[in-house]
């Protein structure tokens, strides 16, 4: 049975916690859709404006990057937000960087040490917590419309390389004091009530995600890509990773403003000293996940 979201509770949380006013959030909540991105594009063709949000408790045809299927069973967070970003067509990936940083930052403020796996995944303890799918429409070299889709594991079943937030919090709740919350690797004998977890319910998680999207967008538009990128890199879990590209070995040293991965080639792999670093566009290399 689908989870019923409390729309008033969500609106109250958004109103209380908002620091920016870039997106006049207009919420459309569904029990089940094929894809929140698809549903939102349909609303846009009917006149929906920037700030329109589609939320579903289940997707039957969820999509990840590169057309991969996103398993979207009941219990997860699935939403999409409409944006009119006024960016150059080749800067579309900045929306993904902004969204990933903003959401991770919001969750870190709650004491949840979320990282970013290049280019668009949210990770917790080395496992996939969520992902972001940005789609755009371009006219005369400018992005005129964009939809940012976000999926986060809340209480839904996950793959071996995944993790869901509700279970993670339950494992780390310890003690009897109402405000006690510690990061421990063992199950608690006397877990604190879930109402005292940093993210006590799905409505709170949705609120944090929407606020993260908005704060990331504010950072991009107000402070620029250089500041946003420096903040994104602080959360990037791949820094220093050793990777292989066409039999060449190198180490991850950063991300370009266009979202490409910067790889510094090892000295014995370099035949032309003018090119000690290569840039890989998203989709050219998979950095993978650990499994138990």
Secondary structure, 3 states (H helix, E strand, C coil): CCCCCCHHHHHHHHHHHCCCCCCCCEEEEECCECCHHHHHHHHHHCCCCCCEEEEECCECCCECHHHCECCCCCCCEEEEEEECCCEEHHHCHHHHHHHHHHHHHHHHHCCCCCEEECCCEEEECCEEEEEEEEEEEEECCEEEEEEEEEEECCCCCCCCCECCHHHHHHHHCCCCCCCCCCCCCCCCCCCCCHHHCCCCCHHHHHHHHHHHHHHHHHHHHHHCHHHHHHHHHHHECCCCCEEEECCEEEEEEEECCCCCEEEEECHHHCCCCCCCEEEECCCCCCCCCCCC
